């Protein structure tokens, strides 16, 4: 009987949680958009701040 390592189980659970918890009002969606902002929201004006 092959036992799945707990690290693989945790990684799979995290991936499934991120995939199925991207509701518009969910906390994960806010963190996801904060870490990886969509390309539509990137504005050229942010480059002129320096």
Buried (B, 14 or more C-beta within 10 A) or exposed (E): EEEEEEEEEEEEEEEEEEEEEEEEEEEBBEEBEEEEEEEEEEEEEEEEEE
